[in-house]
Amino acid sequence: MCGIVGYTGNRPVAPILLECLSKLEYRGYDSAGIAVFEDQDIEVRKKVGRLTELGKVISEKPVAGFTGIGHTRWATHGKPSDVNSHPHTDSKTDFAVVHNGIIENYIGIKEWLQEQGYVFQSETDTEVVPHLLRHFYKGDLKEAVQEVIKKLRGSYALAVVYEGEPEKIVVARQDSPLVVGLGEGEYFLASDIPAFLNYTRKAIILEDGEVGVITKEGIDLYGANGEKLDKPVMEVKWDAAAAEKGGYEHFMLKEIHEQPKALRDTMIGRLMEGQNQVNLQEIAMTPEAIKSLRRVFIVACGTAYHAGVVGKYAIEGLVRLPVEIDVASEFRYRNPIMDENDLMIVVSQSGETADTLAALREAKRRGTRVIAITNVVGSSVSREADDVFYTWAGPEIAVASTKAYLTQVLAVYMITLHLAQVRGTIAPEEAAKIIDGLRELPFQVQEVIDKEEEIKEIAKKFALHDDLFFIGRGLDYAVAMEGSLKLKEISYIHSEAYAAGELKHGTLALIEKDIPVIALATQKDVYEKTLSNVKEVKAREAQVLAIVEEGDEETHKSVDAVFTVPASLDVLKPILAIVPLQLLSYYVAKERNCDIDKPRNLAKSVTVE
């Protein structure tokens, strides 16, 4: 997501902040800004758009100083604009703050601060922080920061400056990365190591709950309970290109590993602690409108379409409404029958997918309400939809989607629960089980990722083939489609996904000795039928990898290899079952020496029909 930088030393700070921010452009952003100590004041310069626009502002109105903080913003709360850009200040511009993450309880804090007379300028969650700092400041900036973070729920990496304590930066971290770079008589801070790699390779990584005080003389670090810390200094051995990837060989692998955090971030503020209700303030449909719905359309392209297929099963099963799932490029050409009693859900990572946008406009023309699921604030889809559910996956660099897909499926689940609870089609105890299951998903996805060595070995064998099949039933079939797409996207292996029950209707003619078949068998209600289909392909000497739930004692008797995923509710299994298939696709493509992050003929955002 956003990028944080900071510097204190003996060199002019503005050029250093701009250069460090430029090293974080790969993270994606829509605005940028800096705050610099100039004499005894804090001077702020910020601008929507690319870093070049901020550079123009600084050229027109220069700022001189030796200590400052900077930020590139990837919008979450509030559209991209000058006023929503970071740094944010209190009303007197005494305190300046840059922030990565999401403050879950900012609405309650903001309302309380407004009651105290504090005036807000932006739409962001971050602006509560400088006002809280003013409220709690009693003569020591570190202590004020420690008081503020006690009030915050959610994720944050914070860098704070105060004109009453010049040439000092105070930082804090919770569930959002923050690194301090150690130079000769100068110190850097950043959300990612590449920001300062041209200046120093010595770094200290802050952990959750820690607070740091940085001056030209050095850095003091404190634990969550205020105790002084002595943390080791690491020597960064990556080159600059590898550093952008956090040490991973490819962005795709990095993004697979980021999925637990992406899931947590997307839940923040929507699944409240101690509550068994989904909190979707962004969906403004009245209960009466939800109860009057007659049908749901889900429209998307590619990977997003596969998230929609999961949505069809979930909504029909839990909301008890009929769902039509359409490829966006075909939707409006079939002259669909729809009106104001229907709901359309469009899914697009970029929010700029041309076919999806055209389908949205067709639905609006016919009077149908549209909910958009997208990862980009201010995108065309988000502006034109009636309601927007933002997935907080962060920028996805690799063309093949991974973390965006998982958060899209999570978004579908939460919208489904919201509709079901309003319509009364789900019992409270069932909703509670699903919500508990959702909260467990980040930890369970991490469990799957931790077993990637198993997938590496399987990939070595599968990489030798030019054809491969995926089979599954129900929600497993939805996962099979996404797994097949992922494999063909980046390894160029011809891959097909079939509903397992359709094998006898033609596909068995393609099954021959040693051809790889990936069988998904995680759904209890069709498990035995899927196992029968597995035996059909094994009878023709296929090489079968089965994806099953932990504790499965039967499938391994019939297949060549088994990969297990943690036990969960069947409806939630798609999020767990797809992760080994993402890893398999990655390692197969690596074995075949493919250009994993930039597969041939493909683009990240398809903005033409």
C-alpha positions as CSV (number, residue, x, y, z in Angstrom):
1,M,0.0,0.0,0.0
2,C,1.3,3.4,1.0
3,G,5.0,4.3,1.4
4,I,6.6,6.0,4.4
5,V,10.1,7.6,4.4
6,G,12.0,9.8,6.8
7,Y,15.4,11.3,7.3
8,T,17.4,13.2,9.9
9,G,21.1,14.1,9.4
10,N,23.3,16.9,8.0
11,R,22.1,16.8,4.3
12,P,19.2,18.8,2.8
13,V,16.2,16.6,3.5
14,A,13.8,17.4,0.6
15,P,15.8,15.8,-2.2
16,I,16.5,12.7,-0.1
17,L,12.8,12.3,0.8
18,L,11.9,12.6,-2.9
19,E,14.5,10.1,-3.9
20,C,13.5,7.6,-1.2
21,L,9.8,7.9,-2.2
22,S,10.8,7.2,-5.8
23,K,12.2,3.9,-4.7
24,L,8.7,2.9,-3.3
25,E,6.8,3.8,-6.5
26,Y,6.4,0.1,-7.3
27,R,4.0,-0.1,-4.3
28,G,1.4,2.0,-6.2
29,Y,0.2,5.4,-5.1
30,D,-2.1,8.3,-6.1
31,S,-0.6,11.2,-4.2
32,A,2.5,12.2,-2.3
33,G,3.8,14.7,0.3
34,I,6.5,15.7,2.7
35,A,6.8,17.5,6.1
36,V,10.1,19.2,6.8
37,F,11.6,21.1,9.8
38,E,12.4,24.6,8.4
39,D,13.9,26.8,11.2
40,Q,11.4,26.3,14.0
41,D,8.4,25.5,11.9
42,I,7.1,22.4,10.1
43,E,6.5,23.0,6.4
44,V,4.2,20.7,4.5
45,R,4.1,20.2,0.8
46,K,1.7,17.6,-0.8
47,K,0.0,17.0,-4.1
48,V,-2.3,14.5,-5.7
49,G,-0.7,12.6,-8.7
50,R,2.7,11.3,-9.4
51,L,5.9,12.3,-7.6
52,T,6.8,14.6,-10.4
53,E,3.8,16.8,-9.4
54,L,5.1,17.0,-5.8
55,G,8.5,17.9,-7.2
56,K,6.9,20.8,-9.1
57,V,5.3,22.1,-5.9
58,I,8.6,21.9,-4.1
59,S,10.4,23.7,-6.9
60,E,7.8,26.5,-6.9
61,K,7.8,26.7,-3.1
62,P,11.2,25.3,-1.9
63,V,11.6,24.0,1.6
64,A,15.0,23.8,3.4
65,G,15.8,21.7,6.4
66,F,17.6,18.6,7.6
67,T,14.8,16.5,9.1
68,G,11.5,15.4,7.6
69,I,9.1,12.7,6.8
70,G,7.4,11.8,3.5
71,H,4.6,9.6,2.1
72,T,3.1,8.1,-1.0
73,R,-0.6,7.4,-0.5
74,W,-2.6,4.6,-2.0
75,A,-6.1,5.7,-1.1
76,T,-8.2,3.8,1.4
77,H,-10.3,6.4,3.2
78,G,-11.3,9.3,1.0
79,K,-10.7,9.9,-2.7
80,P,-7.2,10.9,-4.1
81,S,-6.9,14.6,-3.6
82,D,-4.5,17.3,-2.2
83,V,-6.4,17.5,1.1
84,N,-6.5,13.8,1.6
85,S,-2.8,13.4,0.9
86,H,-0.3,12.8,3.7
87,P,1.3,14.3,5.8
88,H,-1.7,15.2,8.0
89,T,-1.5,17.9,10.6
90,D,-3.4,19.3,13.6
91,S,-5.2,22.6,13.1
92,K,-2.1,24.6,14.1
93,T,0.3,22.6,11.9
94,D,2.4,21.9,15.1
95,F,2.2,18.1,14.6
96,A,2.6,16.3,11.3
97,V,1.9,12.6,10.7
98,V,2.4,10.0,8.0
99,H,0.6,6.7,8.3
100,N,0.4,3.3,6.6
101,G,-2.4,0.9,7.5
102,I,-6.1,1.3,8.5
103,I,-7.3,2.7,11.8
104,E,-10.3,0.5,12.5
105,N,-12.0,2.7,15.2
106,Y,-11.3,6.1,13.6
107,I,-15.0,7.0,13.3
108,G,-15.6,6.9,17.1
109,I,-12.4,8.7,17.8
110,K,-13.2,11.4,15.2
111,E,-16.7,12.0,16.7
112,W,-15.2,12.3,20.1
113,L,-12.5,14.7,19.0
114,Q,-15.1,16.8,17.2
115,E,-17.1,17.0,20.4
116,Q,-13.9,18.4,22.0
117,G,-13.8,21.2,19.4
118,Y,-11.2,19.7,17.0
119,V,-11.8,20.6,13.3
120,F,-11.1,18.1,10.5
121,Q,-10.1,18.9,7.0
122,S,-9.8,15.5,5.3
123,E,-11.8,12.3,4.8
124,T,-9.0,10.1,6.0
125,D,-8.7,7.8,9.0
126,T,-5.2,9.2,9.6
127,E,-6.2,12.7,10.6
128,V,-7.4,11.6,14.0
129,V,-3.7,11.0,14.9
130,P,-2.4,14.6,14.9
131,H,-5.5,15.8,16.8
132,L,-5.0,13.0,19.4
133,L,-1.3,14.0,19.7
134,R,-2.3,17.6,20.4
135,H,-4.8,16.3,23.0
136,F,-2.4,14.1,24.8
137,Y,0.9,16.1,24.5
138,K,2.2,17.0,27.9
139,G,5.8,17.9,27.1
140,D,7.2,14.7,25.6
141,L,6.5,13.6,22.1
142,K,7.3,9.9,22.7
143,E,5.0,9.7,25.6
144,A,2.2,11.4,23.6
145,V,2.7,8.8,20.8
146,Q,2.5,6.0,23.3
147,E,-0.8,7.4,24.7
148,V,-2.2,7.8,21.2
149,I,-1.5,4.3,20.0
150,K,-3.3,2.9,23.1
151,K,-6.5,4.4,21.6
152,L,-6.0,3.0,18.1
153,R,-7.4,-0.3,16.8
154,G,-6.3,-1.6,13.4
155,S,-3.0,-1.5,11.6
156,Y,-0.5,1.3,11.5
157,A,3.1,2.4,10.8
158,L,3.4,6.0,12.1
159,A,6.0,8.6,11.7
160,V,5.4,11.8,13.7
161,V,7.2,15.2,14.0
162,Y,6.4,18.1,16.3
163,E,7.7,21.6,15.9
164,G,8.2,21.9,19.7
165,E,10.8,19.1,19.6
166,P,12.7,19.9,16.4
167,E,14.9,17.5,14.5
168,K,13.2,14.5,16.1
169,I,11.1,11.8,14.5
170,V,9.0,9.4,16.6
171,V,7.8,6.2,15.0
172,A,5.5,3.3,16.0
173,R,4.4,0.1,14.3
174,Q,1.5,-2.4,14.6
175,D,0.8,-4.9,11.7
176,S,2.3,-2.6,9.1
177,P,6.1,-2.7,8.3
178,L,8.5,-0.1,9.4
179,V,12.3,-0.2,9.1
180,V,15.1,2.2,10.3
181,G,18.3,2.6,8.3
182,L,21.5,3.5,10.0
183,G,24.0,5.7,8.2
184,E,27.1,7.7,9.2
185,G,25.7,10.5,11.3
186,E,22.3,10.2,9.7
187,Y,19.2,8.0,10.0
188,F,16.5,6.9,7.6
189,L,13.1,5.3,8.1
190,A,10.9,3.6,5.6
191,S,8.1,1.1,5.1
192,D,10.4,-0.9,2.8
193,I,14.2,-1.3,2.7
194,P,14.5,-0.2,-1.0
195,A,13.8,3.4,0.0
196,F,17.2,3.9,1.6
197,L,19.3,1.2,0.0
198,N,21.3,3.7,-2.0
199,Y,22.4,5.3,1.3
200,T,22.9,2.4,3.8
201,R,22.6,-1.3,4.0
202,K,22.3,-1.4,7.8
203,A,18.8,-1.6,9.1
204,I,16.7,-2.3,12.2
205,I,13.3,-3.8,11.7
206,L,10.6,-2.7,14.2
207,E,8.2,-5.2,15.5
208,D,4.5,-4.8,16.5
209,G,4.0,-2.6,19.5
210,E,7.5,-0.9,19.3
211,V,8.1,2.8,19.4
212,G,11.3,4.5,18.2
213,V,12.8,8.0,18.8
214,I,15.2,9.1,16.0
215,T,17.5,12.1,16.1
216,K,20.8,12.9,14.5
217,E,22.5,11.4,17.5
218,G,20.9,8.0,17.2
219,I,17.8,5.9,17.8
220,D,16.2,4.8,21.0
221,L,13.7,1.9,20.8
222,Y,11.0,1.0,23.3
223,G,8.8,-2.1,23.7
224,A,5.1,-2.3,24.0
225,N,5.4,-1.8,27.8
226,G,7.8,1.1,27.5
227,E,10.9,-0.9,28.3
228,K,14.2,0.2,26.5
229,L,15.2,-2.2,23.7
230,D,18.5,-3.2,22.3
231,K,17.7,-4.6,18.8
232,P,20.2,-6.2,16.4
233,V,21.3,-4.4,13.3
234,M,20.9,-6.4,10.1
235,E,23.1,-6.2,7.0
236,V,21.0,-6.0,3.8
237,K,22.6,-8.2,1.2
238,W,19.9,-8.0,-1.5
239,D,20.4,-5.9,-4.7
240,A,18.0,-3.1,-5.4
241,A,15.8,-5.1,-7.6
242,A,15.4,-7.9,-5.1
243,A,14.8,-5.4,-2.3
244,E,11.7,-4.1,-4.0
245,K,10.4,-7.6,-3.9
246,G,11.2,-7.9,-0.2
247,G,13.9,-10.5,-0.9
248,Y,11.5,-12.7,-2.9
249,E,12.6,-13.7,-6.4
250,H,9.3,-12.5,-8.0
251,F,6.5,-10.2,-7.1
252,M,4.0,-13.1,-7.5
253,L,5.7,-15.1,-4.7
254,K,5.8,-12.0,-2.5
255,E,2.1,-11.4,-3.1
256,I,1.2,-15.0,-2.3
257,H,3.0,-14.6,1.0
258,E,1.2,-11.3,1.6
259,Q,-2.2,-12.9,1.5
260,P,-2.7,-13.4,5.3
261,K,-2.2,-9.7,5.8
262,A,-4.4,-8.8,2.8
263,L,-7.2,-10.9,4.4
264,R,-6.7,-9.3,7.8
265,D,-6.7,-5.8,6.3
266,T,-9.9,-6.4,4.3
267,M,-11.7,-7.6,7.5
268,I,-10.6,-4.6,9.6
269,G,-13.7,-2.5,10.5
270,R,-16.0,-5.1,8.9
271,L,-15.8,-8.0,11.3
272,M,-15.8,-6.3,14.7
273,E,-14.2,-8.1,17.7
274,G,-16.8,-9.7,19.9
275,Q,-19.6,-9.3,17.3
276,N,-21.3,-11.8,15.1
277,Q,-22.6,-9.2,12.7
278,V,-20.9,-8.0,9.5
279,N,-20.4,-4.2,9.5
280,L,-20.7,-3.0,6.0
281,Q,-21.3,0.8,6.3
282,E,-20.2,1.2,2.7
283,I,-23.3,-0.7,1.5
284,A,-26.0,1.9,1.7
285,M,-28.9,-0.3,0.7
286,T,-31.8,0.0,3.1
287,P,-33.2,-3.2,4.7
288,E,-36.3,-2.8,2.7
289,A,-34.4,-2.6,-0.6
290,I,-32.4,-5.8,0.4
291,K,-35.5,-7.6,1.3
292,S,-37.2,-6.7,-2.0
293,L,-34.4,-8.2,-4.1
294,R,-35.5,-10.7,-6.7
295,R,-32.2,-11.8,-8.2
296,V,-28.5,-11.1,-8.2
297,F,-26.1,-10.7,-11.2
298,I,-22.4,-11.2,-10.7
299,V,-20.3,-9.9,-13.6
300,A,-16.5,-9.9,-14.0
301,C,-13.6,-11.1,-16.1
302,G,-10.8,-13.6,-15.7
303,T,-9.8,-14.2,-12.1
304,A,-12.4,-11.8,-10.8
305,Y,-15.0,-13.9,-12.7
306,H,-13.9,-17.0,-10.7
307,A,-14.4,-15.1,-7.5
308,G,-17.9,-14.4,-8.8
309,V,-18.5,-18.1,-9.3
310,V,-17.7,-18.7,-5.6
311,G,-20.2,-15.9,-4.9
312,K,-22.9,-17.6,-6.9
313,Y,-22.6,-20.7,-4.7
314,A,-22.5,-18.6,-1.5
315,I,-25.3,-16.3,-2.2
316,E,-27.7,-19.0,-3.5
317,G,-26.9,-21.2,-0.5
318,L,-27.1,-18.5,2.2
319,V,-29.3,-15.7,0.9
320,R,-31.6,-18.0,-1.1
321,L,-31.7,-15.7,-4.1
322,P,-31.1,-16.9,-7.7
323,V,-27.7,-15.7,-9.1
324,E,-26.6,-15.3,-12.7
325,I,-22.9,-15.2,-13.2
326,D,-21.6,-13.7,-16.4
327,V,-18.4,-13.0,-18.2
328,A,-18.5,-9.2,-18.6
329,S,-17.5,-9.2,-22.3
330,E,-20.7,-11.2,-23.0
331,F,-23.1,-9.7,-20.6
332,R,-24.6,-6.8,-22.4
333,Y,-24.7,-8.5,-25.8
334,R,-27.2,-11.0,-24.6
335,N,-29.8,-8.3,-23.9
336,P,-30.2,-9.3,-20.2
337,I,-33.5,-9.1,-18.5
338,M,-33.0,-7.0,-15.3
339,D,-34.7,-4.1,-13.5
340,E,-34.8,-2.2,-10.2
341,N,-35.6,-5.3,-8.2
342,D,-32.3,-6.9,-9.1
343,L,-28.8,-6.3,-7.8
344,M,-25.6,-6.4,-9.8
345,I,-22.2,-7.1,-8.2
346,V,-19.2,-6.3,-10.4
347,V,-15.7,-7.4,-9.5
348,S,-12.5,-5.8,-10.8
349,Q,-9.1,-5.5,-9.2
350,S,-8.1,-2.3,-11.0
351,G,-11.6,-0.9,-11.3
352,E,-10.8,0.0,-14.9
353,T,-11.6,-3.2,-16.7
354,A,-13.4,-2.0,-19.8
355,D,-15.9,-4.9,-20.2
356,T,-16.8,-4.8,-16.6
357,L,-17.3,-1.1,-16.7
358,A,-19.5,-1.4,-19.7
359,A,-21.7,-4.1,-18.0
360,L,-22.0,-1.8,-14.9
361,R,-23.3,1.1,-17.1
362,E,-25.7,-1.3,-18.9
363,A,-27.2,-2.3,-15.5
364,K,-27.4,1.3,-14.3
365,R,-29.2,2.2,-17.6
366,R,-31.8,-0.5,-16.7
367,G,-32.3,0.8,-13.2
368,T,-30.4,-2.0,-11.4
369,R,-28.4,-1.2,-8.3
370,V,-24.7,-1.9,-8.5
371,I,-22.2,-2.9,-5.8
372,A,-18.6,-2.8,-6.9
373,I,-15.8,-4.9,-5.4
374,T,-12.5,-3.3,-6.3
375,N,-9.0,-2.8,-5.0
376,V,-8.5,0.8,-6.2
377,V,-10.0,3.9,-4.6
378,G,-11.1,6.5,-7.2
379,S,-11.2,4.0,-10.1
380,S,-13.9,4.3,-12.7
381,V,-15.9,1.3,-11.3
382,S,-15.8,2.8,-7.8
383,R,-17.0,6.2,-9.0
384,E,-19.9,4.8,-11.1
385,A,-21.2,2.1,-8.8
386,D,-24.0,2.8,-6.2
387,D,-22.0,1.1,-3.4
388,V,-18.3,0.1,-3.2
389,F,-16.6,-2.6,-1.2
390,Y,-12.9,-1.9,-1.2
391,T,-10.5,-4.8,-0.8
392,W,-7.4,-3.7,1.1
393,A,-5.1,-6.1,-0.8
394,G,-2.6,-3.3,-1.5
395,P,-1.0,-2.9,-5.0
396,E,-0.6,-6.1,-6.9
397,I,2.3,-5.9,-9.2
398,A,2.4,-9.4,-10.8
399,V,0.1,-9.8,-13.7
400,A,-1.2,-13.1,-12.4
401,S,-3.6,-12.2,-9.5
402,T,-3.3,-13.9,-6.1
403,K,-3.9,-11.7,-3.1
404,A,-6.5,-9.6,-5.1
405,Y,-8.4,-12.8,-5.8
406,L,-8.4,-14.0,-2.2
407,T,-9.7,-10.6,-0.9
408,Q,-12.4,-10.6,-3.7
409,V,-13.7,-13.9,-2.5
410,L,-13.6,-12.6,1.1
411,A,-15.5,-9.5,0.0
412,V,-18.2,-11.8,-1.6
413,Y,-18.5,-13.7,1.6
414,M,-19.0,-10.6,3.7
415,I,-21.6,-9.1,1.3
416,T,-23.3,-12.5,1.3
417,L,-23.5,-12.6,5.1
418,H,-24.8,-9.0,5.1
419,L,-27.6,-9.8,2.7
420,A,-28.4,-13.0,4.5
421,Q,-28.6,-11.4,7.9
422,V,-30.8,-8.6,6.7
423,R,-33.1,-11.0,4.9
424,G,-33.2,-13.4,7.8
425,T,-32.2,-16.4,5.7
426,I,-29.4,-17.4,8.0
427,A,-29.7,-18.5,11.6
428,P,-27.6,-16.4,14.1
429,E,-25.7,-19.5,15.2
430,E,-24.8,-20.3,11.6
431,A,-23.7,-16.7,10.9
432,A,-21.5,-16.9,14.1
433,K,-19.8,-20.0,12.8
434,I,-19.1,-18.5,9.4
435,I,-17.8,-15.3,11.0
436,D,-15.5,-17.3,13.3
437,G,-14.3,-19.2,10.3
438,L,-13.5,-16.0,8.4
439,R,-11.5,-14.7,11.3
440,E,-9.4,-17.9,11.2
441,L,-8.6,-17.7,7.5
442,P,-5.5,-15.5,7.7
443,F,-3.9,-18.0,10.1
444,Q,-5.0,-21.0,8.1
445,V,-3.7,-19.5,4.8
446,Q,-0.3,-18.9,6.5
447,E,-0.4,-22.6,7.5
448,V,-0.8,-23.5,3.8
449,I,2.0,-21.2,2.7
450,D,4.3,-22.7,5.3
451,K,4.1,-26.0,3.5
452,E,5.3,-24.7,0.1
453,E,8.3,-27.0,0.1
454,E,5.8,-29.9,-0.5
455,I,4.5,-28.0,-3.6
456,K,8.0,-27.4,-4.9
457,E,8.6,-31.1,-5.2
458,I,5.3,-31.8,-7.0
459,A,6.0,-28.9,-9.4
460,K,9.2,-30.5,-10.6
461,K,7.2,-33.5,-12.0
462,F,4.3,-31.4,-13.4
463,A,6.6,-29.0,-15.2
464,L,7.6,-31.8,-17.6
465,H,4.1,-31.9,-19.1
466,D,2.4,-29.7,-21.7
467,D,-1.2,-30.7,-20.8
468,L,-2.9,-30.8,-17.4
469,F,-6.5,-31.1,-16.1
470,F,-8.2,-29.9,-13.0
471,I,-11.4,-31.5,-11.7
472,G,-13.8,-30.7,-8.8
473,R,-17.5,-30.4,-7.9
474,G,-19.4,-27.5,-6.5
475,L,-17.2,-24.9,-4.9
476,D,-14.2,-27.1,-5.7
477,Y,-15.0,-26.7,-9.4
478,A,-14.9,-22.9,-8.9
479,V,-11.4,-23.3,-7.4
480,A,-10.4,-25.6,-10.2
481,M,-11.2,-22.9,-12.8
482,E,-9.0,-20.4,-11.0
483,G,-6.2,-22.9,-10.5
484,S,-6.3,-23.8,-14.2
485,L,-6.2,-20.1,-15.2
486,K,-3.2,-19.4,-12.9
487,L,-1.2,-22.3,-14.4
488,K,-1.8,-21.5,-18.0
489,E,-1.2,-17.7,-17.4
490,I,2.4,-18.1,-16.2
491,S,3.6,-21.5,-17.2
492,Y,2.0,-21.7,-20.7
493,I,0.9,-25.3,-20.0
494,H,-2.3,-26.1,-21.7
495,S,-4.7,-26.5,-18.8
496,E,-8.4,-27.2,-18.5
497,A,-10.8,-27.3,-15.6
498,Y,-13.8,-29.6,-15.6
499,A,-16.7,-30.2,-13.3
500,A,-15.8,-33.7,-12.2
501,G,-19.2,-35.2,-13.0
502,E,-18.7,-34.2,-16.7
503,L,-15.7,-36.5,-17.3
504,K,-17.8,-39.2,-18.7
505,H,-19.3,-36.8,-21.2
506,G,-16.3,-36.5,-23.4
507,T,-13.2,-35.5,-21.3
508,L,-12.2,-39.0,-20.4
509,A,-11.1,-39.4,-24.1
510,L,-8.2,-37.1,-23.2
511,I,-7.0,-39.0,-20.2
512,E,-4.0,-41.1,-20.9
513,K,-1.1,-42.6,-19.1
514,D,0.8,-40.2,-16.8
515,I,-1.2,-37.1,-17.8
516,P,-1.4,-34.9,-14.6
517,V,-4.8,-34.4,-13.0
518,I,-5.4,-32.1,-10.0
519,A,-8.5,-33.2,-8.1
520,L,-10.1,-31.0,-5.5
521,A,-12.0,-32.9,-3.0
522,T,-12.7,-30.5,-0.1
523,Q,-16.5,-30.4,-0.2
524,K,-18.1,-33.0,2.1
525,D,-21.5,-33.2,0.4
526,V,-19.9,-34.3,-2.9
527,Y,-16.8,-35.9,-1.6
528,E,-17.7,-39.5,-2.4
529,K,-18.8,-38.6,-5.9
530,T,-15.5,-36.7,-6.5
531,L,-13.6,-39.7,-5.2
532,S,-15.4,-41.9,-7.8
533,N,-14.3,-39.5,-10.5
534,V,-10.7,-39.7,-9.3
535,K,-10.8,-43.4,-9.6
536,E,-12.0,-43.1,-13.2
537,V,-9.0,-41.1,-14.2
538,K,-6.7,-43.3,-12.2
539,A,-8.1,-46.3,-14.0
540,R,-6.7,-44.7,-17.2
541,E,-3.3,-44.3,-15.4
542,A,-3.4,-40.5,-14.9
543,Q,-1.0,-39.0,-12.4
544,V,-3.3,-37.5,-9.7
545,L,-2.6,-34.8,-7.1
546,A,-5.5,-34.4,-4.7
547,I,-6.2,-31.3,-2.6
548,V,-8.1,-32.4,0.5
549,E,-8.9,-31.4,4.1
550,E,-6.7,-32.4,6.9
551,G,-7.7,-35.7,8.4
552,D,-8.8,-37.2,5.1
553,E,-8.0,-40.9,5.4
554,E,-9.4,-42.1,2.1
555,T,-8.2,-40.1,-0.9
556,H,-4.5,-40.9,-0.4
557,K,-5.3,-44.6,-1.1
558,S,-6.4,-43.7,-4.7
559,V,-3.9,-41.0,-5.8
560,D,-0.2,-40.3,-6.4
561,A,0.1,-37.3,-4.1
562,V,-2.0,-35.4,-1.5
563,F,-1.8,-31.9,-0.3
564,T,-3.9,-31.0,2.8
565,V,-5.5,-27.7,3.8
566,P,-6.7,-26.9,7.3
567,A,-10.2,-27.9,8.4
568,S,-12.8,-25.2,7.8
569,L,-16.4,-24.8,6.8
570,D,-17.0,-26.0,3.3
571,V,-18.3,-22.7,2.1
572,L,-14.9,-21.1,3.1
573,K,-12.7,-23.8,1.6
574,P,-12.1,-21.9,-1.7
575,I,-9.8,-19.4,0.0
576,L,-7.7,-22.3,1.5
577,A,-7.8,-24.6,-1.6
578,I,-6.6,-22.0,-4.1
579,V,-3.3,-21.2,-2.2
580,P,-1.5,-24.5,-3.0
581,L,-2.6,-24.1,-6.6
582,Q,-1.1,-20.6,-6.7
583,L,2.1,-22.0,-5.4
584,L,2.1,-24.9,-7.8
585,S,1.6,-22.6,-10.7
586,Y,4.5,-20.4,-9.5
587,Y,6.9,-23.2,-9.1
588,V,6.0,-25.0,-12.3
589,A,6.6,-21.7,-14.2
590,K,9.9,-21.3,-12.4
591,E,10.9,-24.8,-13.4
592,R,10.1,-23.9,-17.0
593,N,12.1,-20.6,-16.8
594,C,9.0,-18.5,-17.6
595,D,8.8,-14.7,-17.1
596,I,6.5,-15.1,-14.1
597,D,5.6,-11.5,-13.2
598,K,5.1,-10.5,-16.8
599,P,3.6,-13.5,-18.8
600,R,3.6,-13.1,-22.6
601,N,0.7,-11.3,-24.3
602,L,-1.0,-10.3,-21.0
603,A,-1.6,-7.0,-19.2
604,K,-2.4,-6.3,-15.6
605,S,-5.4,-4.0,-16.3
606,V,-7.4,-4.7,-19.4
607,T,-8.8,-1.3,-20.3
608,V,-10.0,-2.1,-23.9
609,E,-12.7,-4.5,-25.0
